[in-house]
Amino acid sequence: MLPTKAILKQYPFVSQGLMDIVLEIRNIVAEVTPDANEEIQPRGLVYYEASRGGHVSANICQIIIQDDRIRLAFIQGVFLPDPHGLLRSEGERIAKRFIDLHDFDKIPWQELKELIRASAAFDPYIRKG
């Protein structure tokens, strides 16, 4: 993982409330997949397992910073178990799913951790069933 200072420097325009969400998601990713690669993108952060591929095939999640929310996105989200019905889709996206996060205290952190864990374990090259 990159130093927190690098993240704060890259996104000085992000409110403290939204940055708290970003940093907590980073903590969860680091806990669930300590070897995850973290990359800074213009609109947020991307996490993937480099030993299995790149940003798409080995994607764990993306933190997309928007003006009034943090969007936690999963490129292969359609394949993830979502027993709490948190994931949404938009437009004509086939597989990508997301959850919009606004208020730190109202976020279902345990359920997000389960989604991140499932995404880290998902391999699009392994057929099930």
Backbone bond lengths (Angstrom), bond angles and torsions (degrees), N, CA, C in turn:
res aa  C-N    CA-C-N  psi(-1)  N-CA   C-N-CA  omega(-1)  CA-C   N-CA-C  phi
1 M - - - 1.448 - - 1.529 109.16 -
2 L 1.302 113.51 148.94 1.453 120.11 177.37 1.528 110.08 -74.75
3 P 1.320 117.14 158.14 1.468 118.61 175.59 1.536 110.52 -64.34
4 T 1.313 116.23 142.35 1.464 121.09 178.61 1.522 110.56 -55.86
5 K 1.306 116.71 -36.14 1.470 121.66 179.74 1.533 111.00 -57.14
6 A 1.329 117.61 -38.30 1.466 121.37 179.01 1.530 111.18 -65.29
7 I 1.316 115.92 -37.94 1.472 120.31 178.94 1.525 109.38 -67.28
8 L 1.306 117.52 -47.32 1.463 121.44 -179.08 1.528 111.05 -62.09
9 K 1.327 117.21 -38.27 1.470 121.52 179.17 1.526 111.32 -67.32
10 Q 1.323 116.74 -37.54 1.466 120.97 -178.18 1.528 112.46 -69.93
11 Y 1.333 117.40 -31.42 1.465 121.36 -174.34 1.529 111.74 -124.89
12 P 1.332 118.02 60.69 1.471 120.13 -177.60 1.531 113.27 -68.55
13 F 1.308 117.01 -17.27 1.464 122.99 -177.35 1.533 112.89 -82.63
14 V 1.305 117.80 -8.77 1.464 121.63 -175.83 1.524 109.65 -81.08
15 S 1.325 116.10 131.76 1.472 120.60 179.53 1.528 110.29 -61.92
16 Q 1.322 115.90 156.61 1.461 120.63 179.97 1.528 111.26 -59.80
17 G 1.342 117.25 -39.60 1.458 120.73 179.93 1.519 112.46 -61.23
18 L 1.332 117.07 -43.75 1.465 120.35 178.96 1.527 111.03 -72.86
19 M 1.326 116.82 -36.79 1.464 119.05 178.60 1.526 110.85 -65.02
20 D 1.318 118.07 -34.59 1.467 120.61 175.55 1.526 110.70 -59.36
21 I 1.330 116.91 -38.23 1.472 121.23 177.87 1.525 109.73 -65.94
22 V 1.331 116.46 -46.67 1.470 121.19 178.92 1.527 110.23 -56.33
23 L 1.315 116.93 -48.56 1.457 120.57 -176.42 1.529 112.26 -66.58
24 E 1.325 117.18 -35.11 1.468 119.57 177.40 1.533 111.06 -68.60
25 I 1.325 117.49 -39.77 1.468 119.92 176.30 1.524 109.85 -62.10
26 R 1.321 116.99 -42.28 1.473 120.84 176.79 1.525 110.45 -57.88
27 N 1.330 117.38 -42.84 1.462 120.99 178.36 1.523 111.31 -60.50
28 I 1.322 116.43 -41.57 1.463 120.51 179.93 1.518 110.34 -65.69
29 V 1.323 117.63 -46.04 1.466 120.73 179.01 1.527 109.61 -59.24
30 A 1.321 117.34 -44.93 1.467 121.08 -179.86 1.531 111.85 -62.26
31 E 1.320 116.28 -36.24 1.467 120.50 178.77 1.527 111.36 -71.01
32 V 1.320 116.02 -44.92 1.468 121.45 -175.68 1.528 111.69 -74.30
33 T 1.320 116.86 -42.26 1.465 121.51 -177.68 1.521 109.58 -135.60
34 P 1.316 117.70 81.06 1.465 121.04 -175.28 1.524 114.15 -58.81
35 D 1.324 118.07 -23.32 1.465 121.08 -178.53 1.523 112.93 -93.08
36 A 1.313 117.73 8.09 1.472 120.66 -178.75 1.524 110.59 -63.49
37 N 1.318 114.79 142.59 1.456 120.66 171.99 1.517 108.40 -83.96
38 E 1.317 116.17 139.74 1.457 122.40 178.05 1.521 107.49 -121.20
39 E 1.327 116.25 127.84 1.461 120.55 177.91 1.516 110.18 -127.63
40 I 1.319 113.96 139.51 1.454 120.46 175.09 1.523 108.62 -83.23
41 Q 1.307 115.57 129.32 1.461 122.98 175.30 1.533 107.38 -116.79
42 P 1.317 118.71 164.16 1.469 119.53 -179.54 1.533 113.95 -56.86
43 R 1.322 116.90 -35.58 1.468 120.64 -176.62 1.520 113.86 -105.07
44 G 1.317 117.98 5.72 1.452 118.89 -179.45 1.508 112.63 159.71
45 L 1.315 115.23 -154.72 1.458 122.41 -175.86 1.519 110.35 -120.71
46 V 1.321 115.27 148.38 1.458 119.89 176.57 1.530 108.24 -126.66
47 Y 1.324 114.51 142.61 1.463 122.51 -179.54 1.518 109.17 -124.78
48 Y 1.325 116.00 134.68 1.462 120.38 178.56 1.525 109.24 -154.94
49 E 1.314 114.24 163.26 1.465 122.43 -179.42 1.527 107.58 -100.14
50 A 1.332 117.34 96.10 1.468 122.61 -172.94 1.524 113.02 -58.75
51 S 1.320 117.92 -28.73 1.465 120.04 -179.69 1.529 111.97 -67.11
52 R 1.346 116.73 -17.81 1.469 120.69 179.81 1.519 113.12 -107.64
53 G 1.333 118.76 -7.60 1.455 120.43 -179.15 1.518 111.39 150.20
54 G 1.333 114.38 -151.84 1.455 120.15 -174.93 1.510 113.81 -111.77
55 H 1.321 114.93 -155.11 1.466 122.14 -175.01 1.527 114.40 -57.32
56 V 1.319 117.49 -31.28 1.464 120.08 -176.68 1.524 110.84 -96.50
57 S 1.321 117.25 -59.46 1.465 119.92 -173.26 1.524 112.90 -66.51
58 A 1.323 117.82 -28.93 1.466 120.81 -178.78 1.529 111.44 -116.54
59 N 1.323 116.43 24.04 1.461 121.48 -177.49 1.519 111.23 -64.45
60 I 1.311 115.56 135.61 1.461 121.57 172.05 1.527 108.01 -97.68
61 C 1.325 115.99 -56.75 1.459 120.39 176.62 1.526 109.95 -167.41
62 Q 1.310 114.35 169.31 1.453 122.11 175.53 1.521 107.55 -127.66
63 I 1.306 116.08 139.62 1.454 121.39 171.18 1.521 105.66 -105.97
64 I 1.303 116.42 111.16 1.459 121.62 -178.49 1.525 107.84 -105.29
65 I 1.321 115.14 120.18 1.461 120.80 -177.32 1.521 108.85 -90.36
66 Q 1.312 115.91 121.39 1.455 122.14 177.25 1.526 108.49 -118.47
67 D 1.321 117.03 170.37 1.462 120.60 -174.63 1.521 113.66 -55.90
68 D 1.322 117.08 -41.99 1.458 120.57 -171.96 1.520 114.14 -122.53
69 R 1.326 116.72 10.84 1.460 119.37 -178.06 1.524 110.09 -164.72
70 I 1.305 114.02 166.95 1.462 122.57 170.12 1.517 106.07 -110.10
71 R 1.307 115.73 129.31 1.462 120.67 176.77 1.526 107.93 -104.32
72 L 1.313 116.10 116.91 1.461 121.95 175.21 1.522 106.19 -93.91
73 A 1.336 115.88 114.81 1.465 120.57 -173.37 1.529 110.85 -117.32
74 F 1.328 113.62 149.09 1.466 122.49 178.91 1.521 107.48 -127.39
75 I 1.330 116.65 113.41 1.465 120.56 -176.51 1.525 111.49 -59.17
76 Q 1.324 117.65 -37.74 1.473 122.00 179.39 1.537 110.52 -103.51
77 G 1.311 116.91 30.52 1.458 122.65 -173.09 1.515 116.35 -57.98
78 V 1.323 117.42 -30.42 1.460 119.93 -179.55 1.529 111.66 -62.06
79 F 1.322 117.41 -22.26 1.457 122.02 -177.83 1.531 113.35 -93.42
80 L 1.324 117.11 -1.84 1.461 120.21 -176.84 1.520 111.71 -89.55
81 P 1.325 116.98 144.47 1.461 118.88 173.51 1.532 108.37 -68.03
82 D 1.310 115.81 132.95 1.466 121.47 -178.11 1.524 109.25 -136.49
83 P 1.335 117.27 66.06 1.464 120.26 -175.07 1.526 113.71 -63.86
84 H 1.321 117.74 -18.78 1.464 121.19 -179.02 1.531 112.38 -96.90
85 G 1.333 117.13 -0.24 1.455 121.47 177.48 1.524 114.10 62.60
86 L 1.320 117.02 38.97 1.459 121.27 -177.71 1.521 113.65 -83.26
87 L 1.322 117.30 -30.79 1.459 120.65 -171.74 1.529 112.72 -80.23
88 R 1.326 114.92 141.15 1.466 123.01 179.19 1.521 109.01 -123.95
89 S 1.316 115.55 163.26 1.459 120.82 172.92 1.523 108.02 -127.60
90 E 1.305 114.79 168.04 1.452 119.31 -175.82 1.518 108.62 -148.76
91 G 1.312 115.77 139.17 1.456 119.47 178.29 1.508 112.01 65.14
92 E 1.306 114.88 -141.29 1.471 120.83 -176.61 1.524 112.36 -102.69
93 R 1.297 117.22 23.30 1.468 120.16 179.09 1.526 109.58 -63.23
94 I 1.303 115.21 133.61 1.458 119.96 -177.64 1.529 111.37 -84.93
95 A 1.315 117.15 -48.42 1.463 119.96 -173.16 1.526 114.34 -116.30
96 K 1.320 118.29 -28.51 1.466 120.78 -174.39 1.522 111.57 -68.10
97 R 1.334 115.35 134.86 1.455 122.34 177.63 1.523 108.40 -132.55
98 F 1.325 116.95 160.11 1.459 120.72 -176.80 1.518 110.97 -151.73
99 I 1.326 114.13 167.49 1.454 121.80 170.46 1.529 106.27 -136.50
100 D 1.322 116.48 132.67 1.455 122.01 177.81 1.525 109.23 -90.20
101 L 1.329 115.76 133.25 1.451 122.42 -175.94 1.524 109.11 -121.09
102 H 1.333 115.81 126.13 1.463 120.77 -175.48 1.522 113.41 -117.42
103 D 1.300 116.76 -42.45 1.465 122.37 -169.37 1.531 109.22 -126.71
104 F 1.321 116.92 113.61 1.460 122.95 -175.89 1.526 112.25 -48.34
105 D 1.318 116.67 -45.32 1.467 120.79 -174.53 1.526 114.01 -72.48
106 K 1.324 117.56 -13.50 1.470 120.55 -179.17 1.526 113.25 -106.21
107 I 1.301 116.34 5.47 1.469 120.90 -177.86 1.528 109.67 -82.42
108 P 1.333 117.06 133.24 1.475 120.35 176.99 1.537 110.07 -79.88
109 W 1.313 115.90 79.84 1.460 121.43 -171.55 1.529 113.59 -58.94
110 Q 1.299 118.14 -40.63 1.467 119.56 -178.95 1.529 110.54 -64.57
111 E 1.328 117.04 -40.82 1.458 121.00 179.15 1.531 111.00 -66.74
112 L 1.334 117.37 -37.45 1.468 120.16 175.96 1.527 110.58 -64.38
113 K 1.315 115.66 -40.04 1.463 119.65 177.86 1.529 110.69 -60.87
114 E 1.320 116.82 -40.57 1.469 120.95 177.48 1.531 110.65 -62.45
115 L 1.339 117.46 -41.66 1.461 120.79 178.27 1.523 111.22 -64.74
116 I 1.315 117.07 -43.56 1.464 120.77 179.56 1.525 110.01 -64.55
117 R 1.313 117.39 -40.51 1.470 121.00 177.74 1.537 110.34 -62.84
118 A 1.322 116.78 -45.36 1.473 120.50 179.51 1.522 110.88 -63.79
119 S 1.317 116.54 -39.84 1.458 119.94 179.59 1.527 111.44 -66.75
120 A 1.318 117.16 -39.97 1.464 121.05 178.44 1.522 111.36 -63.49
121 A 1.329 116.84 -30.94 1.466 121.17 -178.53 1.532 112.36 -86.16
122 F 1.332 116.92 -15.46 1.466 120.05 -174.99 1.532 110.26 -75.29
123 D 1.317 115.91 132.66 1.463 122.48 175.61 1.527 107.63 -125.97
124 P 1.333 118.27 112.88 1.462 120.47 -176.78 1.517 114.20 -65.82
125 Y 1.328 117.11 -12.10 1.466 120.53 -178.82 1.521 113.35 -91.76
126 I 1.329 116.73 -5.20 1.465 120.79 178.94 1.519 107.97 -103.46
127 R 1.311 116.37 120.04 1.469 120.98 178.66 1.510 109.06 -86.28
128 K 1.299 114.66 137.04 1.478 120.00 178.08 1.518 108.20 -113.77
129 G 1.330 113.81 146.03 1.452 119.13 173.85 1.445 115.19 90.76
